[in-house]
Amino acid sequence: MSFLLSPRRGRSPLRAGVPALIAATLTLLAVTGCAGPAAAPGTAAEVKRECVASETPLTELAILDDPRAWVGPSTACLADADITAIDSPDEPQLPVTVVDDKGTEVTVTDASRILAVDVSGSLAATVFGLGLGDRVIGRDSSTGFAAAAGLPLVTTGGHQLSAEPILELAPTVILTDTTLGPPAVIAQLRDAGIPIVITTSKRNIDTIGTVIEQVAAALGVADAGTRLTEKVHAELAAVQADIESIAPADTADRPRMLFLYLRGSAGVYYLFGEESGADALITSIGGRDVAGEIGWQGMRPVTAEALVEAAPDLVLVMSKGLESVNGVDGLLDSIPALASTPAGQNRRFVDMSDSEILSFGPRTPQVLDALARAVYAPEQSGPIGE
């Protein structure tokens, strides 16, 4: 049986520069929960927060009259951080021959020991979503959901593959993309006789179905891939409709948002703009992508000029990133220009687990729901004490 994994040959538009930056800056840390500060309404007093999601439907929450005026940070929490597989998963029908995203023809004869790794954790989440999680034998540092957290880690330094630990796991098929390296390790593993399928490296809401279908084709469960894609798309449509119903009707009244990638210990402060995935995330939760409005492309070191021009009302960050700069106070000290923006003045930062916020996969509908709650109903995100 033969599947065409991707009709494209050569480089996709995003690969012209952004993916290399993804590999260098999107080193998502694997965590099983999130924790972050919050505030009482109208004040800057912060309390420690446990990541506990409300079971109340999004549209039934007490929504802020003006989400731009809230003072204080909040944390986005998934109701269930694990992956829910499709009903009645299929048994892989093998062998299959696919042409992967690099134009390489690959034949997969055995899917009993799967290694699915990329910088965002999307591939492993997809395999679990297809109901094949019991066949996964290792993980990358971005795969932090409970069902996979105990698997052996095969990436070092966040996004570097090492051949020795992978060979020890004896995978029968490897699914990856161009965000992990070095290429010499991929070549070494391929020389060892392991089928390696390279999927698209583009990660945004519009490519979730593409990734699912590529993974499913390579594992001999194409029909299951179609069912999972339909499930995720239906969930996305439902949650985006809910968000649209609670977000301000007038675009001018919607919160102006930015996504900052932070690694204080390394002195890394990046602003994510168009074609980074963060832009789609922001618009999907009813925000205005002000990085796009000022013409910010891809992922680049943040500048004071960009922050002042963008004037965000709210800034999205990863939980571990915020911790790495010692919280909101440390962030405002590290980037003084941020303190002069509406977000800085109101301490309006929304953090979410590093392994969830930009993962773009089967959990994306739940990620959008969680972020919307933190933006539009921050009081209901679960304070646990001083």
C-alpha positions as CSV (number, residue, x, y, z in Angstrom):
1,M,0.0,0.0,0.0
2,S,1.3,3.4,-0.8
3,F,0.4,6.9,0.5
4,L,1.6,10.3,-0.6
5,L,2.4,11.9,2.7
6,S,2.7,15.4,1.3
7,P,2.1,16.7,-2.2
8,R,4.7,19.4,-1.6
9,R,8.3,19.1,-2.6
10,G,11.2,21.3,-1.5
11,R,10.8,23.9,1.2
12,S,7.5,25.2,2.6
13,P,7.2,29.0,3.1
14,L,7.8,28.7,6.8
15,R,11.0,26.8,6.3
16,A,12.7,29.8,4.7
17,G,14.0,30.8,8.1
18,V,11.5,30.4,10.9
19,P,11.9,26.7,11.5
20,A,15.6,27.1,12.2
21,L,14.6,29.7,14.8
22,I,12.0,27.4,16.1
23,A,14.6,24.8,16.8
24,A,16.8,27.4,18.5
25,T,14.2,29.2,20.5
26,L,11.1,26.9,20.9
27,T,12.8,24.6,23.3
28,L,9.6,23.7,25.1
29,L,10.2,22.2,28.6
30,A,8.3,19.1,29.5
31,V,6.1,19.6,32.5
32,T,2.9,17.9,33.7
33,G,1.1,20.9,35.1
34,C,1.3,24.6,35.3
35,A,1.6,27.1,38.0
36,G,1.7,30.9,37.9
37,P,0.6,34.0,39.7
38,A,-2.8,35.7,39.6
39,A,-4.4,38.8,41.0
40,A,-7.5,40.0,42.7
41,P,-9.7,42.1,40.4
42,G,-8.6,45.7,40.2
43,T,-5.4,45.2,42.2
44,A,-1.9,44.0,41.6
45,A,-1.8,41.7,44.6
46,E,-0.7,38.3,43.5
47,V,-1.3,34.8,45.0
48,K,0.1,31.4,44.1
49,R,-2.1,29.4,41.8
50,E,-2.7,25.8,41.2
51,C,-3.7,24.8,37.7
52,V,-7.3,23.9,38.3
53,A,-9.8,24.4,35.5
54,S,-13.4,25.2,36.1
55,E,-15.9,22.6,34.9
56,T,-18.4,25.3,34.0
57,P,-18.8,25.7,30.3
58,L,-17.0,28.7,28.9
59,T,-20.1,30.5,27.8
60,E,-21.6,30.2,31.3
61,L,-18.7,31.8,33.1
62,A,-18.8,35.3,34.5
63,I,-17.1,37.1,31.6
64,L,-15.3,40.4,32.2
65,D,-17.1,43.5,30.8
66,D,-13.7,44.8,29.5
67,P,-10.9,42.2,29.3
68,R,-8.4,45.0,28.6
69,A,-9.0,46.5,32.0
70,W,-8.3,43.5,34.2
71,V,-5.3,44.0,36.6
72,G,-3.1,41.1,37.4
73,P,-1.8,37.9,35.8
74,S,-3.6,34.6,35.3
75,T,-2.9,31.0,34.4
76,A,-4.5,29.0,31.6
77,C,-5.3,25.5,32.8
78,L,-6.5,22.4,30.9
79,A,-9.4,20.5,32.4
80,D,-7.6,17.3,31.4
81,A,-3.9,17.6,30.4
82,D,-3.8,14.1,28.9
83,I,-4.7,13.0,25.4
84,T,-8.1,11.5,24.6
85,A,-7.8,8.9,21.8
86,I,-10.4,8.4,19.2
87,D,-13.0,5.7,19.7
88,S,-12.2,2.2,18.4
89,P,-8.6,2.8,17.3
90,D,-7.5,0.9,14.1
91,E,-4.8,-1.7,13.9
92,P,-2.0,-0.6,11.6
93,Q,-2.3,-2.0,8.1
94,L,1.3,-2.6,7.1
95,P,3.5,-2.4,5.1
96,V,2.9,1.1,3.8
97,T,5.1,3.2,1.6
98,V,4.9,7.0,2.0
99,V,6.7,9.9,0.4
100,D,7.5,12.1,3.3
101,D,7.7,15.9,3.5
102,K,11.4,15.9,2.3
103,G,10.4,13.9,-0.8
104,T,12.0,10.7,0.6
105,E,10.2,7.4,-0.1
106,V,9.9,5.4,3.2
107,T,8.5,1.9,3.7
108,V,7.2,1.1,7.2
109,T,6.7,-2.6,8.0
110,D,6.4,-2.5,11.8
111,A,4.7,0.0,14.1
112,S,5.1,-1.9,17.3
113,R,7.8,0.5,18.7
114,I,7.1,4.1,17.7
115,L,9.3,7.1,18.4
116,A,7.5,10.4,17.6
117,V,9.6,13.5,18.4
118,D,9.6,17.1,17.5
119,V,10.3,20.4,19.2
120,S,6.6,21.1,20.1
121,G,5.5,17.6,21.1
122,S,2.8,17.6,18.4
123,L,3.8,14.2,16.9
124,A,3.7,12.2,20.1
125,A,0.4,13.8,21.0
126,T,-1.0,12.8,17.6
127,V,0.1,9.2,17.9
128,F,-1.7,9.0,21.3
129,G,-4.7,10.7,19.7
130,L,-4.8,7.9,17.1
131,G,-5.0,5.4,19.9
132,L,-1.4,4.0,19.4
133,G,0.1,5.5,22.6
134,D,0.9,2.1,24.0
135,R,3.3,1.6,21.2
136,V,5.3,4.8,21.9
137,I,8.7,4.0,23.5
138,G,10.3,7.4,24.1
139,R,9.6,11.1,24.2
140,D,11.0,14.5,23.5
141,S,11.3,17.2,26.2
142,S,8.1,18.8,25.0
143,T,5.9,15.7,25.5
144,G,4.8,16.2,29.1
145,F,1.2,14.8,29.3
146,A,0.8,12.2,32.0
147,A,0.5,9.1,29.8
148,A,3.8,9.8,28.2
149,A,5.7,11.5,31.0
150,G,7.3,8.3,32.2
151,L,8.8,7.4,28.9
152,P,12.6,7.6,28.4
153,L,13.8,11.1,27.2
154,V,15.7,11.0,23.9
155,T,16.4,14.7,23.5
156,T,19.3,16.5,25.1
157,G,19.6,20.3,25.6
158,G,15.9,20.5,24.8
159,H,16.0,19.8,21.1
160,Q,19.1,17.7,20.2
161,L,18.7,14.1,19.3
162,S,21.3,11.5,20.4
163,A,21.6,8.3,18.5
164,E,22.8,6.1,21.3
165,P,19.7,6.3,23.6
166,I,17.4,6.0,20.5
167,L,19.2,2.9,19.3
168,E,18.9,1.3,22.7
169,L,15.2,1.7,22.5
170,A,15.1,-0.2,19.2
171,P,12.3,1.8,17.5
172,T,10.7,0.1,14.5
173,V,9.7,3.5,13.0
174,I,10.7,7.1,13.8
175,L,8.4,10.1,13.1
176,T,10.1,13.5,13.3
177,D,10.5,16.8,11.4
178,T,13.2,19.4,10.8
179,T,13.0,21.1,14.2
180,L,15.2,18.5,15.8
181,G,18.7,17.6,14.9
182,P,21.5,17.4,14.2
183,P,21.0,15.9,10.7
184,A,23.9,13.6,11.2
185,V,22.0,11.7,13.9
186,I,19.0,11.3,11.6
187,A,21.4,9.9,8.9
188,Q,23.0,7.6,11.5
189,L,19.6,6.2,12.6
190,R,18.5,5.7,9.0
191,D,21.8,3.9,8.2
192,A,21.0,1.6,11.1
193,G,17.9,0.5,9.1
194,I,15.2,2.4,11.0
195,P,12.5,3.8,8.8
196,I,12.4,7.6,9.4
197,V,9.4,9.6,8.2
198,I,9.9,13.4,8.1
199,T,6.6,15.3,8.6
200,T,5.8,18.9,7.9
201,S,7.5,21.3,10.4
202,K,4.7,23.9,10.1
203,R,2.9,24.2,13.4
204,N,-0.3,26.3,13.6
205,I,-4.0,25.7,13.8
206,D,-4.4,25.3,10.0
207,T,-1.8,22.5,9.8
208,I,-3.2,20.3,12.6
209,G,-5.1,18.1,10.1
210,T,-2.0,17.8,7.9
211,V,0.1,16.6,10.7
212,I,-2.5,14.1,11.8
213,E,-2.9,12.7,8.3
214,Q,0.8,12.4,7.7
215,V,1.3,10.6,11.0
216,A,-1.6,8.3,10.3
217,A,-0.5,7.5,6.8
218,A,3.0,6.5,8.0
219,L,1.6,4.2,10.7
220,G,-0.9,2.5,8.4
221,V,-4.0,3.9,10.0
222,A,-5.1,6.4,7.4
223,D,-8.8,6.0,8.2
224,A,-8.2,6.7,11.9
225,G,-6.3,9.8,10.8
226,T,-9.4,11.0,9.0
227,R,-11.6,10.4,12.0
228,L,-9.2,12.1,14.4
229,T,-8.9,15.1,12.0
230,E,-12.7,15.4,11.8
231,K,-13.0,15.1,15.6
232,V,-10.4,17.9,16.2
233,H,-11.8,20.1,13.6
234,A,-15.3,19.8,15.0
235,E,-14.0,20.6,18.5
236,L,-12.1,23.6,17.1
237,A,-15.2,24.9,15.4
238,A,-17.2,24.5,18.6
239,V,-14.7,26.2,20.9
240,Q,-14.0,29.0,18.5
241,A,-17.8,29.7,18.2
242,D,-17.9,29.9,22.0
243,I,-15.0,32.3,22.2
244,E,-16.5,34.4,19.5
245,S,-19.7,34.7,21.5
246,I,-17.9,36.0,24.6
247,A,-15.2,38.2,23.0
248,P,-16.0,41.9,22.4
249,A,-18.1,42.2,19.3
250,D,-16.1,45.3,18.1
251,T,-12.6,44.3,17.0
252,A,-11.4,47.6,18.4
253,D,-12.5,46.6,21.9
254,R,-10.6,43.2,21.8
255,P,-7.4,42.9,23.8
256,R,-4.2,43.6,22.0
257,M,-2.0,40.6,22.5
258,L,1.6,39.6,22.1
259,F,3.4,36.3,22.7
260,L,6.8,36.5,24.4
261,Y,9.2,33.6,24.6
262,L,11.4,33.9,27.7
263,R,14.4,32.1,29.0
264,G,15.9,34.3,31.7
265,S,18.9,32.1,32.5
266,A,20.0,32.3,28.9
267,G,19.0,36.0,28.4
268,V,16.6,35.0,25.6
269,Y,13.6,37.3,25.0
270,Y,11.9,36.7,21.7
271,L,8.8,38.3,20.3
272,F,6.7,35.9,18.1
273,G,5.1,37.5,15.1
274,E,3.4,36.4,11.9
275,E,3.9,32.8,10.8
276,S,5.1,31.8,14.2
277,G,1.9,30.0,15.2
278,A,1.4,32.5,18.0
279,D,-0.4,34.8,15.6
280,A,-3.1,32.1,14.9
281,L,-3.3,31.3,18.6
282,I,-4.0,34.9,19.5
283,T,-6.7,35.5,16.8
284,S,-8.3,32.2,17.7
285,I,-8.9,33.3,21.3
286,G,-10.5,36.6,20.1
287,G,-7.4,38.8,20.5
288,R,-5.7,41.3,18.2
289,D,-2.3,40.1,17.1
290,V,-0.4,43.4,17.5
291,A,2.9,41.9,16.5
292,G,1.3,41.3,13.1
293,E,-0.1,44.8,13.1
294,I,3.4,46.3,13.5
295,G,4.7,44.0,10.7
296,W,6.7,41.7,13.0
297,Q,7.7,38.5,11.1
298,G,8.6,35.2,12.6
299,M,10.5,35.0,15.8
300,R,13.1,37.7,16.6
301,P,14.7,39.2,19.7
302,V,12.3,41.7,21.2
303,T,13.2,45.4,21.1
304,A,12.0,48.3,23.2
305,E,10.8,50.0,20.0
306,A,8.6,47.1,19.0
307,L,7.0,46.8,22.5
308,V,6.2,50.5,22.6
309,E,4.8,50.5,19.1
310,A,2.7,47.4,19.8
311,A,1.4,48.6,23.1
312,P,-0.1,45.3,24.1
313,D,-3.0,45.0,26.6
314,L,-2.0,41.4,27.4
315,V,1.1,39.2,27.0
316,L,1.0,35.4,26.6
317,V,4.0,33.5,28.0
318,M,5.0,30.0,28.9
319,S,4.9,29.1,32.5
320,K,8.5,28.0,32.8
321,G,9.6,31.0,30.9
322,L,7.9,33.3,33.4
323,E,9.5,31.4,36.2
324,S,12.9,31.7,34.5
325,V,12.7,35.5,34.9
326,N,11.4,35.4,38.5
327,G,7.8,36.1,37.7
328,V,6.1,39.3,36.6
329,D,8.4,41.6,38.7
330,G,11.5,40.0,37.2
331,L,10.1,40.2,33.7
332,L,9.3,43.9,34.0
333,D,12.8,44.5,35.5
334,S,14.4,42.6,32.6
335,I,12.4,44.4,29.9
336,P,11.8,48.0,31.2
337,A,10.0,49.0,28.0
338,L,7.3,46.4,28.8
339,A,6.5,48.2,32.0
340,S,5.4,51.2,30.0
341,T,2.8,49.3,28.0
342,P,-0.8,48.7,29.1
343,A,0.0,45.1,29.8
344,G,3.0,46.0,32.0
345,Q,1.1,48.7,33.8
346,N,-1.8,46.3,34.6
347,R,0.6,43.3,35.1
348,R,-1.6,41.5,32.5
349,F,0.2,38.3,31.7
350,V,-1.3,35.0,30.9
351,D,0.9,32.0,31.3
352,M,0.4,28.4,30.3
353,S,2.4,25.2,30.5
354,D,5.3,25.1,28.0
355,S,4.3,21.7,26.7
356,E,0.7,22.8,25.9
357,I,0.5,26.4,24.7
358,L,2.1,26.0,21.3
359,S,1.8,22.2,20.8
360,F,-0.8,22.4,18.0
361,G,-2.3,18.9,17.9
362,P,-5.3,16.9,19.3
363,R,-5.4,19.1,22.5
364,T,-5.6,22.5,20.7
365,P,-9.3,22.9,21.1
366,Q,-8.8,22.5,24.9
367,V,-5.8,24.9,24.8
368,L,-7.9,27.6,23.2
369,D,-10.7,27.0,25.8
370,A,-8.2,27.3,28.7
371,L,-6.6,30.4,27.3
372,A,-10.0,32.1,26.7
373,R,-10.9,31.4,30.3
374,A,-7.7,33.0,31.6
375,V,-8.3,36.0,29.3
376,Y,-12.0,36.6,29.8
377,A,-12.8,35.0,33.2
378,P,-9.4,35.2,35.1
379,E,-11.1,35.2,38.6
380,Q,-12.2,31.6,38.0
381,S,-8.7,30.0,37.4
382,G,-8.2,28.6,40.9
383,P,-6.2,30.5,43.6
384,I,-4.9,28.3,46.4
385,G,-3.6,30.7,48.9
386,E,-1.0,33.4,49.7
